[in-house]
Amino acid sequence: MLVVRAPQAQAYKANVKKQPLLMLGPPILLFAVCVALGVYGVVAGAQKEASDNKSVVEGAGLDWAASFKLTLEQTFAPLTALSIFVRQNPDYTLLAPRFPSLAGQLLEQVRMHLAGARRQGGAMQRGAGRRHAVR
């Protein structure tokens, strides 16, 4: 325990009166540095959190865009195959008997791809919510 004797206290008071900047400057400067570092820490932490949130959102957006593009490609693949078939055999009389079954199969494939995309899109939305909740 620090005990200040009366003569030492009087000497300190006298020094403060004679040279106030020299005696009070270092504690005030130390306080100012601590406050500045605290403010810097809060601002840097907020910027880091904002940057992390932005990265999560950008990643989710890119995932969704890639999934959407893949779904569209898978949806139009059967139609592209039919287009190639028609270009190779443009004779309608050959295609007419098979067209109802081909159209049904193509429609079924498109429905399967769209149903899979809906399930995958919902899972992506739930996954993005989980990532945000964990943070």
C-alpha angles and dihedrals in degrees: 000000000000114000118192114204120219096249091051091049091050090049091051091050090049091051091049090053092047098042109015095164093052094047101039099029100080096051092046091047091049090050091049092050091050092050092047092050091048093052091046090051093052093047093046091048092051092049091049092051091049091049091049092050091048091052092051092050093046090049092050090048093050091047091051093047092050091048091049092049092049091049092052091048091050091047094053096040094087091048090050090051090052090049091053091048091052092047091052094045108026093169105115093201090065093047099041097076092047098039099088093053092042092049091050093049092046092050091049092052091049091050091050092051092048093048090050090049091052091051091046093047092052091049090051091052092049090046092052089052091051092050090052093046093052092056 
